[in-house]
Amino acid sequence: LGQRGSRLELCSLFSSTPHGSAKAEQRLPKRKGEYLFGVAPCLAALQTRRRKVHAIFVKNTAEKADDFKRLATDELVQKYTKSNGETKVFRVDKATLERMSEKRPHQGIILDVDPLEFKEMNLSDLKLAGNDHDHLPLWLALDEIQDPMNMGAILRCAFFLGVDRIVVTFKNCCPLTPVVSKASSGAMEIVQVYAVGSMSGMLKLASGCGWDVVGTCGSGEQGALSLQSFSLQRPTLLVVGNEGEGLRPSVVKACTQLVTIEPCRQLPPGFDSLNVAVATGILLHTLQRSSVLAH
């Protein structure tokens, strides 16, 4: 990127070309998958290559050609298309990109890609991971998280904070959509999300294999430990619940311990909990830190 020749080549690849909007739109291919939008998700998808990319759409102006992200994007797109000759790059105007993204923040790039799906979890993985004496695993179980912004933020936190596996339920869980990928800043393109048919069944099996199954609850719940009082001692599965209802009773019953984040001030009635994504970030960081301090 630092060489002038390379910089000019990258800028010219996506330089502004006048098109009649109707005529240009007729030349665009029909969507084959779903539209992934935003710099971070698109770059991550091109780098990890977990999805089939049918087409790449980039903004046709060079007004931000000196921007580092723009140059990095252009370079990666160029590199990807060189090794995947069947993937075409289309230069389109801002209005076209906004229609594709339904006016969500596309940042000048959209990919037509196959959807990402949950991977069915092999329950024998619990025993295998639990027997790893060189690493104390921390898994995150999401019990019916349904908001895509929360889902994305949780995936980003989990990836950043070193969670070894994320497990959801096949039913009543937010799917892996482009909105989730954007909210995750592309982390969804990197991490594999596993799914099970029965969350409570999987948690019971985990506790039978020697895991600590740690459920989360609001402040004041009977039998719950303060988060600061709990530390990672064994393979641990942290379980967080639905935005409105929290953990289902069957899931709570399958937990071996409940923990809560204590507030740092007196709270008024009705204001006794955190957003689930914010809470998950605090929980994961505290648990990982307890493991580091213990060793």
C-alpha positions in Angstrom: 0.0 0.0 0.0 2.9 2.3 0.6 4.2 2.2 -3.0 2.8 4.8 -5.4 2.4 2.3 -8.3 0.3 -0.1 -6.2 -1.8 2.7 -4.7 -2.6 4.1 -8.2 -3.5 0.6 -9.4 -5.9 0.0 -6.5 -7.5 3.4 -6.8 -8.0 3.0 -10.6 -9.6 -0.4 -10.1 -12.6 1.2 -8.4 -12.4 4.7 -9.9 -15.6 6.6 -10.7 -17.2 5.8 -14.0 -20.4 7.6 -15.1 -23.3 5.3 -15.6 -27.0 5.9 -16.4 -28.6 4.6 -13.3 -31.3 2.6 -15.0 -28.9 1.2 -17.6 -26.3 0.3 -14.9 -28.9 -1.4 -12.8 -30.0 -3.6 -15.7 -26.5 -5.1 -15.9 -26.4 -6.1 -12.2 -26.8 -9.8 -11.6 -29.8 -11.2 -9.8 -29.1 -11.9 -6.1 -28.2 -15.5 -5.4 -27.7 -15.4 -1.7 -27.9 -12.6 0.8 -26.4 -9.1 0.8 -23.6 -8.8 3.4 -22.8 -5.1 4.0 -20.1 -3.0 5.7 -16.3 -3.0 5.5 -15.6 -5.2 8.6 -18.0 -8.0 7.7 -17.1 -8.0 4.0 -13.3 -8.0 4.6 -13.7 -10.8 7.2 -15.8 -12.8 4.7 -13.3 -12.4 2.0 -10.4 -13.4 4.3 -12.0 -16.4 6.0 -13.7 -17.7 2.8 -16.4 -19.6 4.8 -19.0 -18.3 2.4 -19.3 -18.6 -1.4 -19.1 -15.1 -2.8 -21.3 -14.7 -5.9 -20.6 -11.0 -6.6 -18.9 -8.0 -5.1 -20.4 -4.5 -5.3 -18.4 -1.4 -4.5 -19.1 2.3 -4.6 -18.0 3.8 -7.9 -16.5 7.1 -6.6 -12.9 7.6 -5.7 -13.7 10.4 -3.3 -12.2 8.5 -0.4 -9.4 6.7 -2.3 -6.8 8.0 0.2 -8.6 6.4 3.1 -6.6 3.4 4.5 -9.7 1.2 4.9 -10.7 1.9 1.3 -7.2 1.0 0.1 -7.1 -2.2 2.2 -10.6 -3.1 0.9 -9.6 -2.6 -2.7 -6.4 -4.6 -2.2 -8.3 -7.5 -0.6 -11.0 -7.5 -3.3 -8.4 -7.5 -6.0 -6.5 -10.4 -4.3 -9.8 -12.4 -3.9 -10.9 -12.0 -7.5 -7.5 -13.0 -8.8 -7.8 -16.3 -7.1 -11.6 -16.6 -7.7 -12.0 -15.6 -11.3 -15.7 -16.4 -11.4 -16.5 -13.7 -8.8 -17.3 -10.4 -10.6 -16.8 -6.9 -9.2 -19.5 -4.4 -10.0 -19.1 -0.6 -9.6 -22.4 0.9 -8.5 -23.6 4.2 -7.2 -24.5 5.0 -3.6 -28.2 4.8 -4.2 -27.9 1.2 -5.5 -25.9 0.2 -2.5 -28.5 1.8 -0.2 -31.3 -0.2 -1.9 -29.3 -3.4 -1.5 -28.6 -2.8 2.2 -32.1 -1.4 2.8 -30.4 1.9 3.9 -28.2 0.2 6.4 -24.6 1.4 6.7 -22.8 -0.4 3.8 -19.6 1.8 3.9 -19.2 1.4 0.1 -19.1 -2.3 -0.2 -21.7 -5.2 -0.4 -21.2 -8.9 -1.1 -23.7 -11.3 -2.5 -22.9 -14.4 -0.4 -24.4 -17.7 0.7 -25.9 -17.6 4.2 -24.0 -18.9 7.2 -25.7 -21.6 9.2 -25.4 -23.0 12.7 -23.3 -26.2 12.9 -24.9 -29.1 14.8 -22.9 -29.8 17.9 -21.5 -33.2 18.6 -22.2 -33.7 22.3 -19.1 -35.9 22.6 -17.1 -32.6 22.2 -18.0 -31.8 25.9 -16.0 -34.8 27.1 -13.1 -34.2 24.8 -12.8 -30.5 25.7 -13.3 -31.3 29.4 -10.3 -33.7 29.3 -7.9 -31.2 27.9 -5.4 -30.8 30.7 -3.4 -28.1 28.9 -6.4 -25.7 28.6 -9.3 -24.7 30.9 -12.2 -24.3 28.4 -14.8 -21.6 28.7 -17.9 -22.0 26.5 -20.8 -19.6 26.1 -24.4 -20.9 25.8 -27.1 -18.5 24.5 -30.6 -19.4 25.6 -33.0 -18.0 23.0 -31.2 -14.7 22.3 -33.5 -13.1 19.6 -32.3 -9.6 19.0 -29.8 -9.4 16.1 -27.9 -6.4 17.6 -27.5 -8.2 20.9 -26.5 -11.4 19.0 -23.8 -9.5 17.1 -22.5 -7.7 20.1 -22.2 -11.0 22.0 -20.4 -12.7 19.2 -17.9 -9.8 19.1 -17.4 -10.0 22.9 -17.0 -13.7 22.8 -14.4 -13.7 20.1 -12.4 -10.8 21.6 -12.5 -12.4 25.1 -11.3 -15.8 24.0 -14.4 -18.0 24.4 -13.7 -21.4 23.1 -17.2 -22.3 21.8 -20.6 -20.6 21.4 -23.7 -22.8 21.6 -27.3 -21.8 20.8 -30.5 -23.6 20.2 -31.8 -24.4 16.8 -35.2 -23.0 17.7 -36.2 -19.6 19.0 -32.7 -18.1 18.4 -31.6 -15.2 16.2 -30.2 -16.6 12.9 -26.8 -15.6 11.5 -28.0 -12.7 9.4 -26.0 -9.8 7.7 -27.4 -7.5 10.5 -25.8 -9.8 13.1 -22.5 -9.8 11.2 -22.5 -6.0 11.0 -23.2 -5.7 14.7 -20.4 -8.2 15.4 -18.0 -6.1 13.4 -17.3 -9.2 11.3 -16.7 -11.6 14.2 -19.6 -13.7 12.9 -17.6 -14.4 9.8 -14.7 -15.9 11.9 -16.3 -17.8 14.8 -18.3 -21.0 14.3 -21.6 -21.0 16.2 -22.9 -24.4 17.2 -26.5 -25.4 17.9 -28.3 -28.1 19.9 -31.9 -29.3 20.0 -32.2 -29.1 23.8 -30.2 -26.6 25.8 -31.2 -28.1 29.1 -30.2 -31.6 27.9 -26.8 -30.3 26.7 -26.2 -28.5 30.1 -27.1 -31.6 32.1 -24.7 -33.7 30.0 -22.0 -31.0 30.6 -22.4 -31.2 34.4 -22.3 -35.0 34.2 -18.9 -34.6 32.4 -17.5 -32.5 35.2 -18.2 -29.0 33.9 -19.3 -26.0 35.9 -22.6 -24.9 34.3 -23.0 -21.3 35.4 -26.3 -19.6 34.8 -26.8 -15.8 35.0 -29.6 -14.0 36.9 -30.6 -10.6 38.2 -29.4 -9.1 41.4 -31.0 -10.5 44.5 -31.8 -14.0 43.1 -31.9 -16.6 45.9 -28.8 -18.9 45.9 -26.9 -16.7 43.4 -23.2 -15.8 44.0 -21.8 -12.4 43.2 -19.8 -12.7 40.1 -16.6 -11.6 41.9 -17.0 -14.6 44.3 -16.8 -17.1 41.4 -13.7 -18.1 39.6 -12.8 -20.6 36.9 -11.6 -23.8 38.5 -12.9 -26.4 36.0 -14.2 -26.5 32.4 -17.0 -23.9 32.5 -20.2 -23.3 30.5 -21.6 -19.7 31.0 -25.3 -19.5 30.2 -27.0 -16.2 29.4 -30.7 -15.9 28.8 -33.3 -14.2 26.6 -33.5 -10.4 26.6 -36.9 -10.2 28.2 -37.4 -13.4 30.2 -33.9 -14.5 31.1 -33.1 -18.2 31.5 -36.0 -20.6 31.1 -36.8 -22.6 34.2 -35.6 -25.9 32.7 -32.3 -24.2 31.9 -31.9 -22.8 35.4 -32.6 -26.2 36.8 -29.7 -27.7 34.7 -27.2 -25.1 36.0 -24.8 -26.1 38.8 -24.4 -22.4 40.0 -26.1 -19.1 39.4 -24.1 -15.8 39.4 -25.1 -12.2 39.3 -23.5 -8.9 38.5 -24.0 -6.7 41.6 -24.9 -3.0 40.9 -22.5 -0.3 42.2 -25.3 1.9 43.4 -28.8 1.8 44.8 -31.2 1.3 41.9 -34.8 2.3 41.5 -37.5 -0.3 40.9 -37.6 -1.7 37.4 -34.0 -0.8 36.7 -32.3 -3.9 38.1 -30.5 -5.5 35.1 -28.1 -4.8 32.2 -28.5 -5.3 28.5 -27.7 -8.9 27.8 -24.7 -8.1 25.5 -23.2 -5.7 28.0 -23.7 -8.2 30.8 -22.1 -11.0 28.8 -19.0 -8.8 28.2 -18.6 -8.1 31.9 -19.2 -11.8 32.8 -16.7 -13.1 30.3 -14.0 -10.6 31.1 -14.4 -11.3 34.9 -14.3 -15.0 34.4 -11.2 -15.0 32.1 -9.4 -12.6 34.5 -10.2 -15.0 37.5 -8.6 -17.8 35.5 -5.4 -15.7 34.8 -5.1 -14.6 38.4 -5.6 -18.2 39.7 -2.7 -19.4 37.5 
